[in-house]
Amino acid sequence: MRILFAAPASVGHIFPLVPAAQALRAAGHDVLFAGQTPIEQLRSTGLPAVDVGDGTDVRAAFARVLPDVNFADDERPDDETMALAARGFAEHGRVTIEGLLAVAASWRPDVLVHAPFQPAAPLVAGKLGIPAVVHNFGVSTGGMPGLLAGLLADEYRAHGLEGPAESTVLDVVPASLGGDGGGWRVQYVPFNGGGTVPADLIGRGTRRRIAVTLGTVVTEWEGVAPVKRLLEQAGGLDAEILLAVGDTDLAPLGELPANVRPLPWVPLAQLLDACDAVVHHGGSGTMMTAAALGVPQLILPQGADHFINVAAAEAYGFALRSAADTVDAGLLDRLLTDEALRKSAGAMRAENAAMPSPAELVANFESLLA
């Protein structure tokens, strides 16, 4: 069986698909990933990849259609945020239609698996009559596939289609946390790329540790500003603060407290395995990686789907929430000592682990050809 994967050029959309791709490949099936600039993000997965874009990245696409939109506006309703995001991703994905169609027509996949924010894949699947699976990445897509299909209505008509065909939905969160429902569910298995792990971060240390990360998108758009106050407040905490922001410029932070340790790129799951808690921005990949490992979280939502994610995490009980400019030492201490928070994080880990693994889902993909 041949399975073609497609996702926007962002690790937050690519990485959640990788465990399924790896499981299918390990079962003897052929896998190919269709992506866009920067294609290096796909090379890091170890899977074969082909570029179907026009050479521009997500940020350039958003700048063309939404040059003045502030996605960090926490007063904007979630549905309006998703509608704006749809315009950006429609622009980013529209240019992949012909390239993805050519690849699919030539390679002849049996199934097309796509991220919900990749709008060309449902069109290509419908055009070629290929079963499609929309592979979600977290709590909610905000109805993104439908929004994108509406924005590409002219392109569907140009290819003789009224709209996207029916597809199978694959959720990677327990039902208690959300997802779109109505299809398959699989446990969230963290994939965070490769990287060297410092030897002293293999396993827990003698001192409590808090990881601080902002993912990849926030640091690109805002740098380290969202954690400046947090690090100032952390100076008096009896814990080691592991600042995991890769090669982002730390100059805006000034002199760091003695207990703050900047790290090079370290795969997040391996880093969190050595930590007692994590502070982050609320991205789906970061939140679900921590949830899968049972690590208590403090979320400082910055934009996009962060507010949807933190609401679900708070409701379940495995995360605390704060604005970046109001976080204080007391909240950080609670992150380390709140037993109810830790218990809820453990419950989420157990619930996630009880779902089918990606390997167990291979038979579901094979059944699409029956």
Secondary structure by P-SEA (a helix, b strand, c coil): cbbbbbbcccccccccaaaaaaaaaaabbbbbbbbcccaaaaaaaccbbbbccccccaaaaaaacccccccccccccaaaaaaaaaaaaaaaaccaaaaaaaaaaaacccbbbbcccccaaaaaaaaaccbbbbccccccccaaaaaaaaaaaaaaaaaccccccbbbbbbcccccccccccbbbbccccccccccccccccccccbbbbbbbcccccccccccccaaaaaaaaccccbbbbbccccccccccccccccbbbbccccaaaaaaacccccccccaaaaaaaaaacccccccccccaaaaaaaaaaaaccccccccccccaaaaaaaaccaaaaaaaaaaaaaaaaccccccaaaaaaaccc
